[in-house]
Amino acid sequence: MRNECKHIVAVGALVMAGLMAAANAQAQVSAQGDSTIVVEKPNYVTITLETTVNKPVADVWKRIGGYCTISEWLQIAAGCKILSGTDNEVGAVRSVGGEVLVGKTQYSYTYTQTVRAGRPYNLYHGTIEARPVTPTTTKLIYTLIYDNSMLPDDAAREKDTASRTAVFTRALSNMKTLAEGGTLPPPPNPPAPGH
């Protein structure tokens, strides 16, 4: 029993020393200021799109809420596969955009795109949510947020926002069609890179 107590005390001391070292390092960085900011003046854009589906929320989410179902409603010819983690669980990484599932509720999930070498990180996040409106209708809400400050000018930023809005308006329309049991029309063009 004494040896077990000594072992527990020793492990506790090591954990505490590690926590104190981490706190000290963080305090030093805070005292020096954050010199690692990649984008000094971000310009965060939020795009929120909605549609109403004539099906109960559980049925809607069962049909379109899978993490790799994106390949259907975004009509990605290459499909989607889970690269790491467990499908539909926080931490799963899908092949589409190298996106990581970072948040999840019963009828929603939030994802982000991973940092890529040679490209400024734009904090791109998307959330898909299904909200019950009535027992037989559901509101689908798709929200995107990202930083477009790395684009050269206002015209480029407006074009980028319009392009993303068009892609995800179609995606929401496709989700509605699929959730209501319909068949999708052929895709007009491949989705924009980094959707």
C-alpha positions in Angstrom: 0.0 0.0 0.0 2.9 2.4 0.9 4.5 1.8 -2.5 1.3 2.5 -4.3 0.9 5.8 -2.4 4.5 6.8 -3.2 3.8 6.0 -6.9 0.6 8.1 -6.9 2.4 11.0 -5.2 5.3 10.8 -7.7 2.9 10.8 -10.7 1.0 13.7 -9.2 4.2 15.6 -8.7 5.2 15.0 -12.4 1.8 16.1 -13.7 1.9 19.2 -11.5 5.4 20.1 -12.7 4.3 19.7 -16.3 1.3 22.0 -15.7 3.4 24.6 -14.0 5.9 24.6 -16.9 3.2 24.9 -19.5 1.6 27.8 -17.5 5.0 29.5 -17.2 5.6 29.2 -20.9 2.2 30.6 -21.7 2.7 33.5 -19.3 6.1 34.3 -21.1 4.4 34.3 -24.5 1.6 36.5 -23.2 4.1 38.9 -21.6 6.0 39.2 -24.8 3.0 39.7 -27.0 1.7 37.4 -29.7 4.2 37.8 -32.5 2.9 34.7 -34.4 -0.2 36.3 -35.9 -0.3 35.3 -39.6 -3.1 37.7 -40.7 -2.8 41.0 -38.9 -6.2 42.5 -40.1 -8.6 39.7 -40.8 -11.9 40.4 -42.5 -14.4 37.7 -41.3 -17.3 37.0 -43.6 -20.4 35.1 -42.5 -22.7 33.5 -45.0 -26.0 32.1 -43.6 -28.4 30.2 -45.8 -31.7 28.5 -44.9 -34.3 26.3 -46.5 -37.4 24.5 -45.3 -37.7 20.8 -45.8 -41.1 19.0 -45.7 -40.0 16.2 -43.5 -39.5 15.7 -39.7 -36.1 16.7 -38.4 -35.0 13.1 -37.5 -35.8 11.9 -41.1 -34.0 14.9 -42.6 -30.9 14.4 -40.5 -30.8 10.7 -41.1 -30.7 11.4 -44.8 -28.3 14.3 -45.1 -26.5 14.6 -41.8 -23.8 12.1 -42.3 -20.3 13.7 -42.4 -19.5 12.2 -45.8 -22.9 12.8 -47.2 -21.4 16.0 -48.5 -20.3 14.2 -51.6 -23.9 13.6 -52.5 -25.4 17.0 -51.9 -22.3 18.9 -53.1 -22.2 16.4 -56.0 -18.5 15.6 -55.7 -17.6 13.0 -58.3 -14.6 11.7 -56.3 -16.8 11.0 -53.4 -15.8 11.3 -49.7 -14.0 9.1 -47.4 -12.9 9.4 -43.8 -9.1 9.8 -43.7 -8.7 9.5 -39.9 -10.9 9.3 -36.8 -14.3 7.8 -36.6 -17.0 8.7 -39.1 -19.6 11.2 -37.7 -17.5 11.8 -34.5 -15.6 14.9 -33.4 -12.1 14.6 -34.8 -13.0 12.8 -38.0 -11.1 14.1 -41.0 -12.9 13.7 -44.4 -11.2 13.7 -47.8 -13.4 16.7 -49.0 -11.3 19.8 -48.2 -9.2 17.9 -45.6 -12.0 19.0 -43.2 -12.1 18.1 -39.5 -15.3 17.6 -37.6 -14.9 20.0 -34.6 -18.3 20.2 -33.1 -21.5 18.1 -33.1 -25.0 18.0 -31.7 -27.9 15.7 -32.3 -28.9 17.6 -35.5 -25.9 19.6 -36.4 -22.1 19.5 -37.0 -19.4 22.1 -37.5 -16.2 21.5 -39.5 -13.1 23.4 -40.3 -10.4 23.1 -43.0 -6.9 22.2 -42.0 -3.9 24.5 -42.2 -2.0 24.0 -45.4 1.6 24.8 -46.2 2.2 27.9 -48.2 -1.4 29.2 -47.8 -2.6 31.6 -45.2 -5.1 30.0 -42.9 -8.5 31.7 -43.4 -10.2 30.1 -40.3 -12.8 28.5 -42.7 -15.6 26.9 -40.7 -19.0 25.5 -41.7 -22.0 24.5 -39.7 -25.0 22.5 -40.9 -28.0 22.4 -38.6 -31.4 20.9 -38.9 -34.1 22.6 -36.6 -37.6 21.2 -36.2 -40.2 23.8 -37.2 -43.3 21.6 -36.8 -43.6 17.9 -36.4 -43.5 17.5 -40.2 -41.2 20.4 -41.3 -37.5 21.2 -40.7 -35.4 24.2 -41.3 -31.9 23.5 -42.7 -29.4 26.2 -41.9 -25.9 26.3 -43.4 -23.5 28.9 -41.9 -20.0 29.6 -43.2 -17.4 31.9 -41.6 -14.0 32.6 -43.0 -11.4 35.4 -43.4 -11.2 36.9 -46.9 -8.6 39.5 -46.1 -5.9 37.8 -48.1 -7.9 38.5 -51.3 -6.5 41.5 -53.3 -9.4 43.9 -53.2 -13.1 44.5 -52.6 -14.1 43.2 -56.0 -12.3 39.9 -55.4 -13.9 39.6 -52.0 -17.4 40.2 -53.4 -16.8 37.7 -56.2 -15.6 35.1 -53.7 -18.6 35.6 -51.4 -21.0 35.5 -54.4 -19.4 32.2 -55.6 -19.6 30.6 -52.2 -23.2 31.7 -51.8 -24.1 30.2 -55.1 -22.4 26.9 -54.3 -24.0 26.5 -50.9 -27.4 27.7 -52.1 -27.4 24.8 -54.6 -26.1 22.5 -51.8 -29.0 23.4 -49.6 -31.4 22.9 -52.4 -29.8 19.5 -53.0 -30.1 18.6 -49.3 -33.8 19.5 -49.5 -34.4 17.4 -52.6 -32.6 14.4 -51.1 -34.3 14.7 -47.7 -37.7 14.9 -49.4 -36.9 11.7 -51.4 -36.2 13.3 -54.7 -33.4 12.8 -57.3 -30.8 15.5 -57.9 -30.3 17.1 -61.3 -26.8 16.8 -62.8 -24.3 19.2 -61.4 -23.8 22.4 -63.4 -20.0 22.7 -62.7 -17.6 21.2 -60.2 -17.7 23.0 -56.8 -15.1 25.8 -56.3 -11.8 24.7 -54.8 -11.8 25.0 -51.0 -15.5 25.2 -51.2 
